[in-house]
Amino acid sequence: MPKDFFHCEAAGLKWLANINSDENSLNKKITRVAKVISTGDNFLELEKINSVSPTPEAAYNFGVSLANTHNLAATNFGAAPDTWTNNNGIGLNGYFGPLSDPVKMDVFETEDLPEYLLYGRLLPMVKIGIRRGVYTEQDYYETIKLKNKLNQILSPLKNSKPKRVHGDLWNGNVLWAKNKTTKNVEAVLIDPAAHGGSSEEDLAMLNLFGMPYYKEILQGYNSVSKIAPGFFQRLTLWQLYPISGHAIFFGGKYIDQYRSMLKNYL
C-alpha cells in the first residue's frame, strides 16, 4: 500500500464535503460525504454508516445534491483536491482502483477537455497496462487514434467548466443512510478518486455496473444542471477509463471490453 494512499483519499473526501470553504454559504445542499475521523499511513477511519435501501425520492435528491457538488470549484481538468498539494502548491498524484491494488495517477492539469481525457486519463492507464503485460503497444496506438475524434465527440461540452468530481462513482461507493435530523434516506459517498473533471465522468460511472433508480438520479441532476445533449452517445466514452482500470486489475473480459468500446468511437 502506498504510504500516502489513505492521506490522499482523506483529502478527496474533505474536498468533496467542502470542508474549510466559505462556499457553503451558498446554501445549496451538496451530497453527503462520509466524515473522516482520523487517518495515518496505513489506515483511514470514517464515521459509521448504517446502510438502508434507496428510494426513488432519495435517488432524485441525490441527483440534485450531486449537481451542486459538481458545481463547486475545480481549477482545471485533472486538478488534485486543493488541499492535496506539495509545499509549492503543486497538486500531488492520486490513485485509482481497489484497496488491494491501487494504481498511481499523476496529475495532468489542462483547460482542454479532450486533452484531459486522452492524455490525463486514458493513455496513462493503457501505459500501466502495457507495463503489466495486460495491454499491447497496439492498444496504445488504437487509443491515441481518439485524438482526431474527441473534439467532435465532445463538442456539446466545449463550454463546460471543470467540476469537482468523485472520480470512482460506481454503485458500491454510494451508500444510503437515514439523515439523523430529517430521517429521510440520503446518499453518502465513500472511496473517491477525487479530481477536477467532467460531470459526465461521475454520471457515466454510476451507470457502469448498474445503479438503483438511475433515471431518477438523472432527473434530479437535470433539475439543477442541464445534462448536455447526446450524453448517452458519450456514455461508453467516459466508461473507457474505469474499464481500462478493470482490465489492469482483473484482466479477462475487461480487456476485450475496453477494445470493443474503443472501437465504437474510431
C-alpha positions as CSV (number, residue, x, y, z in Angstrom):
1,M,0.0,0.0,0.0
2,P,1.5,3.4,-1.0
3,K,2.3,5.5,2.1
4,D,0.2,8.4,1.0
5,F,-2.8,6.4,-0.2
6,F,-5.1,7.0,2.8
7,H,-4.0,10.6,3.2
8,C,-4.9,11.2,-0.5
9,E,-8.3,9.6,0.0
10,A,-9.0,11.7,3.1
11,A,-8.1,14.8,1.2
12,G,-10.5,13.9,-1.5
13,L,-13.3,13.2,0.9
14,K,-12.8,16.5,2.6
15,W,-12.7,18.3,-0.7
16,L,-16.0,16.8,-1.8
17,A,-17.5,17.6,1.5
18,N,-16.4,21.2,1.0
19,I,-14.6,21.3,4.3
20,N,-12.8,24.6,5.2
21,S,-14.6,26.6,2.4
22,D,-16.9,29.5,2.7
23,E,-18.8,28.2,-0.4
24,N,-21.2,26.5,2.0
25,S,-22.8,29.9,2.4
26,L,-24.4,29.4,-0.9
27,N,-26.9,27.2,1.0
28,K,-27.1,24.6,-1.7
29,K,-27.1,21.1,-0.4
30,I,-24.2,19.1,-1.7
31,T,-24.0,15.3,-1.5
32,R,-23.2,14.0,2.0
33,V,-19.7,12.5,2.2
34,A,-18.5,10.1,4.9
35,K,-16.8,12.1,7.6
36,V,-13.1,11.5,8.1
37,I,-12.4,10.7,11.8
38,S,-8.6,10.2,11.5
39,T,-6.0,9.0,9.1
40,G,-2.5,7.6,9.0
41,D,0.0,5.9,6.7
42,N,-1.8,2.6,7.0
43,F,-5.4,3.4,8.0
44,L,-8.4,5.7,7.4
45,E,-11.1,5.9,10.0
46,L,-14.5,7.1,8.8
47,E,-17.8,7.6,10.6
48,K,-20.0,4.5,10.8
49,I,-22.8,4.5,8.1
50,N,-25.8,2.4,8.9
51,S,-26.9,1.5,5.4
52,V,-30.6,1.3,4.3
53,S,-32.2,0.7,0.9
54,P,-32.5,3.6,-1.5
55,T,-35.8,5.1,-2.6
56,P,-36.9,6.9,-5.8
57,E,-37.1,10.2,-3.8
58,A,-33.7,9.7,-2.3
59,A,-32.2,9.0,-5.7
60,Y,-33.8,12.1,-7.2
61,N,-32.4,14.2,-4.3
62,F,-29.0,12.6,-4.8
63,G,-29.0,13.8,-8.4
64,V,-29.8,17.3,-7.1
65,S,-27.1,17.3,-4.5
66,L,-24.5,15.7,-6.9
67,A,-25.1,18.5,-9.3
68,N,-24.4,21.0,-6.5
69,T,-21.2,19.1,-5.6
70,H,-20.1,19.2,-9.2
71,N,-20.7,22.9,-9.3
72,L,-18.1,23.6,-6.6
73,A,-14.9,25.0,-7.9
74,A,-12.1,23.0,-9.5
75,T,-9.1,24.9,-11.0
76,N,-8.6,22.7,-14.1
77,F,-9.5,19.4,-15.6
78,G,-7.2,16.9,-13.9
79,A,-6.6,19.1,-10.9
80,A,-6.0,17.5,-7.5
81,P,-8.1,18.4,-4.5
82,D,-6.9,21.9,-3.4
83,T,-5.5,20.6,-0.1
84,W,-3.7,17.7,-1.7
85,T,-0.5,19.7,-2.8
86,N,3.1,19.9,-2.0
87,N,4.8,22.8,-0.3
88,N,4.8,24.8,-3.5
89,G,1.1,24.3,-4.0
90,I,1.5,21.8,-6.8
91,G,-1.0,19.0,-6.9
92,L,0.1,15.6,-5.8
93,N,-0.7,12.4,-7.6
94,G,-3.9,10.5,-6.9
95,Y,-4.9,6.8,-7.1
96,F,-7.5,4.7,-8.8
97,G,-8.5,1.1,-8.1
98,P,-9.2,-1.3,-5.3
99,L,-7.6,-1.2,-1.9
100,S,-5.6,-4.3,-2.7
101,D,-4.0,-2.8,-5.9
102,P,-4.4,0.9,-6.4
103,V,-2.5,2.4,-9.3
104,K,-0.9,5.8,-9.2
105,M,-2.4,8.5,-11.4
106,D,-0.1,11.5,-11.9
107,V,-1.7,14.9,-12.0
108,F,-2.3,16.2,-15.6
109,E,-3.9,19.7,-15.5
110,T,-5.3,21.4,-18.5
111,E,-8.1,23.7,-19.6
112,D,-8.8,21.4,-22.6
113,L,-11.4,18.6,-22.0
114,P,-10.4,16.3,-24.9
115,E,-6.7,16.7,-24.0
116,Y,-7.5,15.8,-20.4
117,L,-9.5,12.7,-21.3
118,L,-6.8,11.3,-23.7
119,Y,-3.6,12.3,-22.0
120,G,-4.6,12.7,-18.4
121,R,-6.8,9.6,-18.1
122,L,-6.9,7.0,-21.0
123,L,-3.2,6.9,-22.2
124,P,-1.7,6.8,-18.7
125,M,-3.9,3.8,-17.8
126,V,-3.1,2.0,-21.0
127,K,0.6,2.6,-20.4
128,I,0.2,1.0,-16.9
129,G,-1.5,-2.0,-18.6
130,I,1.4,-2.3,-21.1
131,R,3.9,-2.4,-18.2
132,R,1.8,-5.1,-16.5
133,G,1.5,-7.2,-19.7
134,V,-2.2,-6.7,-19.9
135,Y,-2.2,-4.4,-23.0
136,T,0.0,-4.3,-26.1
137,E,1.6,-1.4,-27.9
138,Q,-1.3,-1.8,-30.4
139,D,-3.7,-0.9,-27.7
140,Y,-1.8,2.3,-27.2
141,Y,-1.8,3.2,-30.9
142,E,-5.5,2.4,-31.1
143,T,-6.3,4.6,-28.1
144,I,-4.3,7.5,-29.4
145,K,-6.4,7.5,-32.6
146,L,-9.1,9.1,-30.5
147,K,-7.1,12.3,-30.7
148,N,-8.7,13.1,-34.1
149,K,-12.2,12.3,-32.9
150,L,-12.6,13.8,-29.4
151,N,-13.1,17.4,-30.4
152,Q,-16.1,16.4,-32.4
153,I,-17.4,13.8,-29.9
154,L,-17.1,16.3,-27.0
155,S,-18.3,19.3,-28.9
156,P,-21.5,19.6,-26.8
157,L,-19.3,20.1,-23.8
158,K,-16.9,22.7,-25.4
159,N,-18.0,25.4,-23.0
160,S,-18.1,23.2,-19.9
161,K,-16.0,24.1,-16.8
162,P,-14.0,21.7,-14.6
163,K,-16.2,20.2,-12.0
164,R,-15.4,18.7,-8.5
165,V,-16.0,15.0,-9.3
166,H,-15.8,11.9,-7.2
167,G,-13.9,10.0,-9.9
168,D,-14.9,6.4,-8.9
169,L,-18.6,6.8,-8.5
170,W,-19.8,3.2,-9.1
171,N,-22.8,2.0,-7.0
172,G,-20.5,0.4,-4.4
173,N,-19.2,3.8,-3.4
174,V,-22.7,5.2,-2.9
175,L,-24.2,4.2,0.4
176,W,-27.7,5.1,1.6
177,A,-28.4,6.1,5.1
178,K,-31.1,8.0,7.1
179,N,-30.4,11.6,7.8
180,K,-30.3,12.0,11.6
181,T,-32.3,15.2,11.6
182,T,-34.9,14.7,8.8
183,K,-35.0,10.8,9.0
184,N,-35.1,10.9,5.2
185,V,-32.9,8.5,3.2
186,E,-29.9,10.2,1.5
187,A,-26.8,9.2,-0.4
188,V,-23.4,9.1,1.3
189,L,-20.2,9.0,-0.8
190,I,-17.1,6.9,0.1
191,D,-13.8,5.9,-1.6
192,P,-13.3,8.7,-4.1
193,A,-10.6,9.3,-6.6
194,A,-11.5,13.0,-6.5
195,H,-10.2,15.5,-9.0
196,G,-11.3,18.3,-11.3
197,G,-13.1,16.7,-14.2
198,S,-16.3,16.5,-16.3
199,S,-19.6,15.9,-14.6
200,E,-20.3,13.2,-17.2
201,E,-17.5,11.1,-15.7
202,D,-19.5,10.5,-12.5
203,L,-22.8,10.2,-14.3
204,A,-21.4,7.5,-16.6
205,M,-19.7,5.7,-13.8
206,L,-23.0,5.5,-11.9
207,N,-24.4,3.7,-14.9
208,L,-21.5,1.3,-15.5
209,F,-22.3,-1.6,-13.1
210,G,-26.0,-0.7,-12.5
211,M,-27.4,1.8,-10.2
212,P,-30.8,1.7,-8.4
213,Y,-33.1,4.4,-9.7
214,Y,-30.6,5.8,-12.2
215,K,-33.4,7.5,-14.2
216,E,-34.4,9.4,-11.0
217,I,-30.8,10.4,-10.3
218,L,-30.5,11.9,-13.8
219,Q,-33.9,13.7,-13.4
220,G,-32.7,15.3,-10.2
221,Y,-29.4,16.2,-11.6
222,N,-31.0,17.8,-14.7
223,S,-33.3,19.9,-12.5
224,V,-30.1,21.8,-11.3
225,S,-27.6,21.4,-14.2
226,K,-28.8,20.6,-17.7
227,I,-27.0,17.5,-19.0
228,A,-25.6,18.2,-22.4
229,P,-27.4,16.7,-25.5
230,G,-26.1,13.4,-26.6
231,F,-25.0,12.2,-23.2
232,F,-26.0,8.6,-23.8
233,Q,-23.9,8.6,-27.0
234,R,-20.9,9.6,-24.9
235,L,-21.6,7.2,-22.1
236,T,-19.2,4.5,-23.0
237,L,-16.5,7.0,-23.9
238,W,-16.4,8.1,-20.3
239,Q,-16.6,4.4,-19.2
240,L,-13.4,3.6,-21.1
241,Y,-11.2,4.8,-18.2
242,P,-12.7,2.6,-15.4
243,I,-13.0,-0.3,-17.8
244,S,-9.3,0.0,-18.7
245,G,-8.6,0.0,-15.0
246,H,-10.6,-3.1,-14.5
247,A,-8.6,-4.8,-17.3
248,I,-5.5,-4.0,-15.4
249,F,-6.8,-5.1,-12.0
250,F,-8.8,-8.2,-13.1
251,G,-7.9,-9.0,-16.7
252,G,-10.2,-11.4,-18.6
253,K,-13.3,-10.0,-20.3
254,Y,-12.4,-6.4,-19.4
255,I,-9.5,-6.4,-21.9
256,D,-11.8,-7.3,-24.8
257,Q,-14.5,-4.9,-23.4
258,Y,-12.1,-2.0,-23.5
259,R,-11.1,-2.8,-27.1
260,S,-14.7,-3.2,-28.2
261,M,-15.8,0.0,-26.5
262,L,-12.9,1.9,-28.0
263,K,-13.6,0.6,-31.5
264,N,-17.1,2.1,-31.4
265,Y,-15.6,5.6,-31.4
266,L,-12.9,5.0,-34.1
